[in-house]
């Protein structure tokens, strides 16, 4: 895993592995290589992560770039994921984007929801 975003001096980071996967998906869908991470209420632990390709960067977004790919997070969601790293992991159980969130007090087994 890479260094945490706080150590890197950024609010949030996108790993090279995640950037590579976003670039491949965006190319297949003929969309810009912009990944949006948002946090919504719900899931088994209280909050859940949502990922999707974005058409552009909104005025209230924080944006970070890695290998030509942009990760955007709205300022409200950023309060819950500040200091996190967004990675793409492949394992025997499948492949998925994963958030390593230092603000999460607990999470669920699937890794898609958390509590603070």
C-alpha positions as CSV (number, residue, x, y, z in Angstrom):
1,X,0.0,0.0,0.0
2,X,1.1,3.5,-0.6
3,X,1.7,6.2,2.1
4,X,-1.3,7.8,3.6
5,X,-2.6,11.0,2.1
6,X,-1.8,12.9,5.2
7,X,1.8,11.9,5.0
8,X,1.8,12.9,1.3
9,X,0.4,16.3,2.2
10,X,-2.8,15.7,0.2
11,X,-6.5,15.4,1.3
12,X,-6.9,12.2,-0.5
13,X,-4.8,10.1,-3.0
14,X,-5.5,7.8,-5.9
15,X,-3.0,5.0,-6.2
16,X,-1.4,4.1,-9.6
17,X,-3.3,0.8,-9.6
18,X,-6.6,2.6,-9.3
19,X,-5.6,5.2,-11.9
20,X,-4.8,2.5,-14.4
21,X,-8.2,0.8,-13.8
22,X,-10.1,4.1,-14.1
23,X,-8.3,4.9,-17.4
24,X,-9.2,1.5,-18.8
25,X,-12.9,1.8,-17.9
26,X,-13.1,5.4,-19.1
27,X,-11.5,4.4,-22.4
28,X,-14.0,1.6,-22.9
29,X,-16.9,3.9,-22.2
30,X,-15.5,6.8,-24.2
31,X,-15.6,9.1,-21.1
32,X,-13.1,11.4,-19.4
33,X,-10.8,9.6,-17.0
34,X,-12.5,11.3,-13.9
35,X,-13.5,9.1,-11.0
36,X,-16.0,10.5,-8.5
37,X,-15.9,9.2,-4.9
38,X,-18.9,10.2,-2.8
39,X,-20.1,9.1,0.6
40,X,-23.8,8.5,1.3
41,X,-25.8,7.4,4.3
42,X,-26.7,3.8,4.3
43,X,-24.9,0.5,4.1
44,X,-24.5,-1.9,7.0
45,X,-22.2,0.4,8.9
46,X,-23.9,3.8,8.5
47,X,-22.1,5.3,5.5
48,X,-21.2,3.8,2.1
49,X,-18.8,4.7,-0.6
50,X,-20.1,5.4,-4.1
51,X,-17.8,5.3,-7.2
52,X,-18.7,6.4,-10.7
53,X,-17.2,8.1,-13.7
54,X,-17.8,11.9,-13.9
55,X,-18.2,14.0,-16.9
56,X,-16.4,16.9,-15.3
57,X,-15.2,18.6,-12.1
58,X,-17.8,20.6,-10.1
59,X,-17.0,23.9,-8.4
60,X,-17.1,22.4,-4.9
61,X,-14.9,19.3,-5.8
62,X,-11.5,18.6,-4.5
63,X,-9.5,17.0,-7.3
64,X,-6.2,15.0,-7.3
65,X,-4.5,13.6,-10.3
66,X,-2.5,10.4,-10.7
67,X,-1.1,9.2,-14.1
68,X,-3.5,11.4,-16.1
69,X,-6.5,10.3,-14.1
70,X,-8.4,12.6,-11.8
71,X,-10.2,11.7,-8.6
72,X,-12.9,14.1,-7.5
73,X,-14.6,14.3,-4.1
74,X,-17.2,16.9,-3.1
75,X,-16.4,18.9,0.0
76,X,-19.1,17.3,2.2
77,X,-17.8,13.7,1.4
78,X,-14.2,14.9,1.8
79,X,-14.9,15.5,5.5
80,X,-15.5,11.7,5.9
81,X,-12.6,10.5,3.7
82,X,-9.9,13.1,4.4
83,X,-6.5,11.3,4.6
84,X,-7.8,8.3,2.6
85,X,-6.2,6.4,-0.3
86,X,-8.3,5.0,-3.1
87,X,-6.9,1.8,-4.5
88,X,-7.9,-1.0,-6.9
89,X,-7.4,-4.5,-5.6
90,X,-7.6,-7.8,-7.3
91,X,-7.9,-11.0,-5.3
92,X,-9.5,-14.5,-5.4
93,X,-12.7,-13.0,-4.1
94,X,-12.9,-10.5,-7.0
95,X,-11.7,-7.1,-7.9
96,X,-12.9,-3.7,-6.6
97,X,-12.0,-0.1,-5.7
98,X,-11.1,0.1,-2.0
99,X,-10.8,3.1,0.3
100,X,-8.3,2.9,3.1
101,X,-9.9,5.5,5.4
102,X,-8.2,6.5,8.7
103,X,-11.4,8.2,9.8
104,X,-13.4,5.0,9.8
105,X,-14.0,3.6,13.3
106,X,-15.4,0.3,11.9
107,X,-16.4,-1.2,8.6
108,X,-18.3,-4.1,7.1
109,X,-16.9,-7.3,5.7
110,X,-17.3,-6.2,2.1
111,X,-15.4,-2.9,2.7
112,X,-18.0,-0.7,1.0
113,X,-19.5,0.8,4.1
114,X,-18.1,2.3,7.3
115,X,-18.9,4.2,10.5
116,X,-17.1,7.1,12.1
